[in-house]
Structures are given as C-alpha cells and as structure tokens.
Amino acid sequence: MNKKIRQLAFGMMALYVLLFAAMNYWQVGRASELNARTDNYRAIRREFDRPRGEIITADGVVVAQSVATPQGSQFPYQRQYPTGSLFGGVTGYYSFGYGASQVERTENDVLTGQTAQQYVGNIQDVFTDGDGTGTVRLTLRNDLQEVARDALAGRDGSVVMLDMDGRVLAMYSNPNFDPNAIVDPDFDAAGNALSALNEDETEPLLNHAYQLRYMPGSTFKVITAGIALEAGVMALDMPPFDRVSEWTPPQTSNPIQNYEGSNCGGDLREVFRRSCNIPFAQTALAVGVPGMIAGTQAWGMEQPIPLDLPRPTASTFGSADDLDQQLPLVAIRGFGQQEVQMVPLHMAMIAQTVANGGEMMRPYVVDATLDSRDRPLTVTEPSVWLRPISPQTAATLNELMQGVVTDGTASCCLGISGIPIAAKTGTAQLNNDGQPQESHAWIIAFAPADNPQYAVAVMLEGTNEAISASTGGRLGGPIAQRMFETVFG
C-alpha cells in the first residue's frame, strides 16, 4: 500500500512540475508573442480598456494620445493624433480592428506600461492614482516637420534632416496618411479608410523617406567619388578629364552624354561642381566592377537601414550578375542612373558621413522612453554604423561639395549669409531617349561646412512636368535652405 501511495505521490508531483512548466512557458516565455497576435481579442480588448501613453516630439508637441470617451462608448479611451498626417508616417496608428504600425507598434509595451521596469515602478501608481502608462519622446521636431511639409507644398517627395549623432530631426514625405481615419470608432468607416489606403497605387501607408527607394542621379557621384578617392583612382591633383560632350564606353556603340549634351570636363573640382556625367562613368570603370560593388556596400548599400522603425528598406547598386560583361551599365551607374536606387534617409546619411569625417551614424527616431512619472526607462545612445571613407577622403568630399554651392549646380538656389554649406544636386532621368522628360530632383547638403551640425536630403518625385522639367538644385535647393534657416534661426 505504501508503495502505491509513493508512486501516486511521485506521479502527482511530476504532473505538477509539468503543469508549472507549461504555465511558465505560455504565460511568461510566450506572453509577448501571444499578446501580439492579431487574433488574441482578449489581450487586445484588455489594452483598449486602459489608457495608452503619449508620443511627443523633441519640442514637446503631443502627436499621439488617448482621450476619455463619452459614457456608453464601446471603449473608455480613444486614440487621437492631434497633428494628423504630419507625423502619420512615424507614429503609425493603433487600432482595435487593424493592429498597430510604426512607433505605436515598436513601443507598444512602453505605451501600455508593460515593460519589466514599469511593472516594478508602477506599484506606486496604485497609491497615487497613476495610470502606469509610459511616454515615447521622439527625436523629431514639430517645427522642422511643418517646414518640410510646407516646403514640399503638396508635391510628391521626401525631406529628411539629421544631426551629426544620427537623430532624425525631420522626416516628412508625400503622399502620406492621417492615422485618425484608421482609429475611427466607427469600424466600418475605419475599414473603408484603410482599404482605400491599401489600394492606393501611390502607397501612402509607406513612409517614402525610408521605406521606398529612387534613382538618385548625380547625388550618387558623392559615393562614386568617395570610392575612387579611397582606391587612389581620383585625387585633387590628378590630370584633368577631357572636355567632351559624349563618350562611348567599352562593349557598346551607344555613347554616354553629359546632362543636356553639354561639353564638360576639367579637373576634379570642376567636374564635380558642374556635375559632369562622363568623368564619373569613366571613374566607375577605372575602379572596376569588384571595387564598385565592394565600395557601395561599404556605404551601406544592399542592407536595410538600421532605423528603429519597422521594415526599413535597402538602397541598391543594382544587379551584380555578369556586370563584367556589361561595362556600359557600370559606367552609367557611376553617375547614379540605370538600376541604382537610393533611400532618401540613406542619402541624408551619405551627406552626414562626409560631414562626420567618414563615420556613418545609426539613425534613430526614439530619443527616450519615460515611465508614468517621467523617469527615463531608456535613452538612445548615438552609435557608429559604418566607416566607408577615411577622414582625409571626407575632407576632400567636403571641399568638393562646398564648390557645388559657391560656384556649381546649387549656387542658384542654396546659400545663407555667413554659413558655409556643402551640397550635391541630382536630376535622375527616368525616361528613355525620345520619350517625354521624366526625372526625380534631388539635393543633399550639410551645414556649416566648416563645423557641421545638420545634414539634409530632399527628393522630389518626377510625377509631374514641373518637377521633371527642372533640376535638383532649382527645386531641392530652396527646400534645403528653408530647413537650414529654421535650425540656424
């Protein structure tokens, strides 16, 4: 009898251990995964029965908040976005029926008070009527975001401004969306709004500044020049390039031309500030296919930008298959055409890298997270992502980019008295020969050039004749100038 009792006791203990392990596995080990499931309505309902913390800008503007609803409403709180579409591409939305995106998604635990630090710290809230939620403070500034929006004036495109530590101070793009439409308490209205946004061919739900990429045109010459300077193929004292209007690369009889067929050449300073295409096509071939592929990868191409927002995309040099048998394509890519595609945020990082003496910083939009009593939970520390060029090469590129502003393609439209600016313009031709002109307009810049503090990238999509008929300097220059004028007062 005693033996059977012992066996039963051991069996019960074994079952208890299994039950304990299973409960810990599901309630602790996989709690975050289960809570994040879109079909876990109990967890979603529980979150919507509680308040949610604020998302605020670096200059103190509330861009996402929860407000109490009238008595009798389905939920006691409603998510609101006071600035509408101005920050929609960064905050994202938080919806009962359609989940969350952007910062609302990545910082969900902080906003709902579910981090380990908050569980411990929120004990005091039981006695002080605190709600236990957290606050997310962005690096972006409301005033700069408004300037970017107003300067784009409804045109499709993106404006990004960074500081030298990698903080994203502004990141605005058209088209975009107003998250208030997706969190409408009328589920049918919210669903219709989201469906319309999903079906829109312009992809307004994507943040075009970091989730899409575009042909960069001559702004890419900064990268080509950086690769060539590092490889010893370019130098300030090198012999001048021939002054020609066209040049035929190997393996083809189809010549490459400078912009609008101009006669262009001279020393490195001249071909850079005038943005001659042929010298950079020749330089790409002089560097060679392996060198260009390795060089572009050193600048961070072919890998997603390490931004603290969901689903960042990667810039690309294009297909590398059999490129040694397609040298004309390599030449064309040397000045930012053909399959080269760059993310606007990445282009701002290119300018920042030159300004930073060759260090490319990790960009970030979340400056800090705070608990219910405004004590820091996390504070983002700046960090270096890549070092694609040496300080010496960065100094040379800085000098070349200053020439673009003082006596080159940006001299018409970018300049602030007493503040030296370095820049590179680009006009990316999208149409084939004989077709109507269609081009993106670009500019990247940083200032002050002798003591850099801010870097900017502006891209206007070639979606209308006015943009396609102009240049990066004429269209992007004034936008970059307005951004600099705002930060320099």
N, C-alpha and C positions, 0 to 999 in steps of 0.2 A: 504493500500500500504506500509506504513512504517513498519507494522508488517511483511510483506513478505520480505521486504528488510533486516530487522533484522534477520529473520530466515535464509535467504540466506547467510548473513554475518557470522552468527554463524556456519552454515554448512561449509562454506569455511574455517573458522578458524579451525574447527575440522579436516577437510581434511588436512590442512597444518600441524597441530600437528601430525597427523598420518604419513604423508609423512616425517616430520622431524625425528620422532621416528624410522621409518623404515630405513631411510638413516643412522642414527647413529648405528642402530642395525647391518646393513650389512657392513657399511664402517668402523666402529670403533669396535663394540663389537665382530664381527666375522671376522675381517680383517685378523688376523693371521691364522685362520683356513682356510679361502678361499685361501689365498696366498700359503698355504702349500699343497693344493690339487694338486695331480699329473696331473689332467686333466685341471687345470687352465692355459692354454697355454699363455694367455695374461700376467699374472704375471710372469710366467717362462721366457717368451720372454723378458719382461722388465728387469728382472735381468741379463739375458745374454747379453743385450745391454750395460751393465755398468760394470766397473771393480769390482773386488772382493778382499777383503783384504788378507793379508798373514797369514799363520800359521807358527810360528817359534819355534825352540827348546829353552830350557833354556840356551844353549850355543850359541845361535844366528844363527843357521843354518835354512835357509828357506826350509820348507818341502811342502808347497803348495803356489802357487802364480798364478796371472792372467797376461798374457802377451798379447801385442797387436798382432793382426793377420794381414796378408798381405791384402792390399786393394782388395776388391772384395770378401772377405770371407763372409760366411753366418752371422758370429757374429764378432764384433770388438775385442773381447777378447777370449782367450783360457786358460782354467785351466791347469796348469802343476804341476807335483810332482817331483822336482829335485832329490830326494833321492829314487824314485821308490818304491820298495816293503819294504824298510827298515822301513818306518812309515805307510805303507798302512793300517795296522790293527788299527791304531789310527786316522789318518786324515780321512780315508774313501775316498770317491770320490764325485764329484759334476758334474753331467751330465745333459745335456738338455733333453735327451730322457729317462733317467733312475733314475732321482732324486738324492738324496744325502744320505750319510751314515756317521756314526761316528761323529767326530768333525765338519766336513763340514755340518752336519745336525743340531747338537745341538747348534752350534754357528752361524747359518745362519744369524740371524738378525744383529749380530755384524759385520760379514764379509761384509755384504751388506750395512751397515750404517743405519739400520732401527730401532735401539733402540730409546727410547724416549730421552735419553741423547744425542745421536748423532744427532737427528733431531734439537735439540736446538743448540748444539755446531757446527753443520755443516753450520750454517748461514755464518760464517766467510769464509768457503771454497768458497762461491760464489765470494768473492773478492780476494781470494789468489790462485785460480786455484787448490784447493784441490779436491780430488775425493770423499771425505766423507766416505770412507770405514774404517773398523776397523781391528785391528790385534789381533790374538789369540796367546798368548805365553804359550807354554806347559811347564810342569814340567820335561819332559823327556830330556835327554841329548843325542846329536848325537853320542858323543864318546862312551858312555856306550851302546847305541843301536848297534853300529858297533861291539863292543867287544862281545856282546851277540850273534849277528848273526855269527861272525867268530868262536866263541867257539862252537856253535851248529854244525858248519861245514856241513850244509845241512841235518842233522838228524832231524826227526820229534820230536818236543818238544817245551818247553817254558822256557824263562828266565825272571824273574821279580826281580827288585831291588827297594826298598822303602827306604826313610829316616824315621826318627823317628816321623815326623809330618804327615806322610801319603802321601807325594809327591811320585808319581810314576816316578822314575828316568830312568828306562828302562823297557820295556815290549815288548819283541820280541818273535814271535813264527813261527814255520814251521809246516804245509805249510802256505803260505800267498799269496798275490796278488799284482800286480803293478797297482795302480789306473789309470796310464796314458793310459792303454789299454781301460778302460771303458769311458774315456772322449775323445777318438779319434774323431776328427771332421767328420770322415767317419762313419756315423750312422750304416751302415751295419757291418763294422769291429768292432765297439764298441758293437753292439748287439751280434755278434758272440762270442766276448771275454767274455761278461757277461754270456751268455748262457753256455759256456764251464765251467766257474767257478761255476755256479749254479749246473751243472750236475756232477761236480767232487765229488766223494764219500768222499774225504778227507776234504771237507768243507773249502776250502781256504778263502772264504769270511768271515768266522767267525774268530774272534781273539781267538785262542785257549787258550790264557793265562787268559781270563776272561769270555769267553762265552761257554766253554766246561769244563767238569769235568772228573776226572780219579780216579781209585783206588789208594790210597796213600801208601799202605803198611805201613812200620814201622814208617814213619814220623808221622803217626796218634798217635803213642804212646805218643807224647807230649800232645795231647789233653786228652787221657785216663789218663795219669799221673796227669795232671792238675785237672781233675775232681776228681780223687781219693784223691789227696792231700787236696783239698778243703773239701771233705767229711770225712776226717780223716781215710780213708781206707789205705792210704800209708803214709810213713814217712821215713826220712833218717835213723832213729834208729830202724825201725821195724825189726822183726826176718827175717832171710834170707829165700829166696824161695828155695825149694828143687832143687837139681841138677838132672834133668831128661831129657830124650830125647823125651818123649811123655807123654801125659796126656789125659784122657778121661773125658770130661765134662758130666754133668747130661743129661738125656734124649737121650743118644746115646751110641753106642758101637764103634763108629769111633773115634780114638784118634787124638788129635792135636799134631803136631810136631813143634819143633824149625826149623829155617832155615837150610836146608840141613840135617835135622835129628840130629843136634849137641846136645850134652849133655850140658845143660845150666842152671844156677841158681846162687844163691848168694844174697848179699844184694842189695838194690835198685840201688846203684851206678853201681854195676857190671851188673845187668840185663839190665839196660838202655844203658850203653856204648856198651855192647855186643849185644844188641837188641834181647834179648830172647823173643820168642813169648808166651810161656806158662805162665809166670808170668803176662803178660798183659791180657791174656784170663781169668785167674783166678781173676784178679783185676776187670775186667768188670763185672763178675758175683758177686763179692763182693759188688760192688757199687749198683748193681741191675738194672733192666730194667727201672723203672721210673727215677732213678738217672742218668743213661747214656743218656736217651732221653733228660731230662732237662739240663744235663751238656753240651751235644753237642749243644743244642740250645743256651745256654749261650755263646758259642764260635761263634755264628752267623750262624750255620748250619740251613738249611731249609728256609732261606730267602735270596733273591738276594743281592749280594754285593752292597753297596751304592756308586757305582762308577759313575762319571759324564760322562759316555758314554752310548749309547743305549743298551738295552737288556742284562744286566749282568745276569749271571745265579747263582744258589744257590748250595752250597755244601750240601750233604745229608748223614745222618747216615743210610738211607735205610728205608724200610717199617717198620712201628711200629705195624702192625696188629698182634695180638696174639703172641707177642715176648716172653711173659712169658711162652708160651708153646713151644718155640723154643730157649731154652737157649744155645744150641751149636752155633747158629748163633750169639747170643750176644757175646759169648766168642770169636768167630772168628773176629767179628767186632772190638773187643777191641784192636787188633793189625792191624787194617786197611785193612782187607780183606772183602770178600763177597760183600755186597751191599754198603759199604762205598765208596763215591765218593767225591773228593775234587777238587776245582777250584785252578789252580796254583797261581793266585793272592791271593786267600784266604790263601793258605799255607805260602806265604810270610808274610801275615798279622799275622798268628799264631806266626811265629818267631819274628816279630816286637812286638807283645803283650808281649811275655816273656821279650824281651829287654826293653820294656817300663814300666816295673814294674806292668803289668797287665792291661794296657789300650790299647784297640784296636782302632786305629785311622781310620777315614774315608779316603779311598784312593781317590786321585784326579789327573787328568792329565792336567787340565787347571789351570795354575798358575795365569794368569791375562788376561784381555781383555783391549785393548787400542784404543783410537779414532785416527782420521787421523793425529793428531799432537802428538801422543804418550803419551797422557794423560790417566791415568788409568780410565777405566769405571767400572771394577770390579776387585777385588783382592781376591782370595780364602783364607779364614782363616782356619787353622787346627782345627779339632774338634774331640772329642772322640765319637766313635760309641758304643762300648761295654766295660764292665769291667768284663770279665769272671772269673778272678782269683785275689787273693789278692797280694799285693807286696811281702809278705812272700813266697807264692807259686811260684811267678815269680822268686824270688831269688833262690829257690831250683831247679827249672827247669833250670835256667841259669847255676848253678853248674853242674847239670847232663849233660847238653848239652856240656859244656866245656870238660867233661870227654870223650865224643864221639870223640873229635878232638885230645886230648892228648894221649888217650890210648884205643880208641874204633874203630868203623867201619869207621870213617873218617880219622883216623890217617895216613893212607897210602897216602892220596891224597889232603889234605887241611891243609895249615899252612903257616903263614907269620911271619918271624922273628920279635920278639918284639911286635906283635899284637895278643892278645888272641882272639880266635874265639870260638863261641858256635854253635853247629850244631846237626842235626839229619838226619840220612840217611834212605832210604826206598827202598825196592825191592818188588814191588807189583806183586805177582804171578797171572797171568790171566788164565793159562791153568789148566785143571783138571788133576787128577792123571793119569799117563800113556800116557798123550799127550805131544807133543814137548814143551820144555820150552818157555814160552812167558811171559815177565814181563816188567813193567814200572820201570825206575830207577829215584829215587828222592833224593834230598838233600835240606834241609832248614837250614839257618845259619844267624848269625848276628855277627857284629864286630864293635869296640873292645868289647869283652865280659864284660870288667870292666867299660866301658864308651860307651855304644852302640850308633852308628851313622847310620848304614846301615843294612838292612835285605835283604836276597836273597832267592828265591826259584828257583830250577832248576828241570825240569821234562823232561825225555826222553821217548818217547812213544815206547813201545815194538813192533815196526813194522819190526824189522829185527833180525837175530840171534845174531849179535854182541852185541846189546843192551840187549836182553833177557838173554844172557849167562853171563852178568856181573852184577854189583851191583850199587846201588845209590852212594856209596862212591867212587868207582873207576871211574864212568862215570860223575857223577854230581860234585864231589869234585873239579876236575881241572877247571870246568867252573865257579863255585862259587869263586874259588881262583883268576881267571883272573878278575872277576868283582871287587873283593876287592882290588886287586893290582892296578887297574885303579883308583879307588876313593882315595886310600891312596898314590898314586904316587910312 
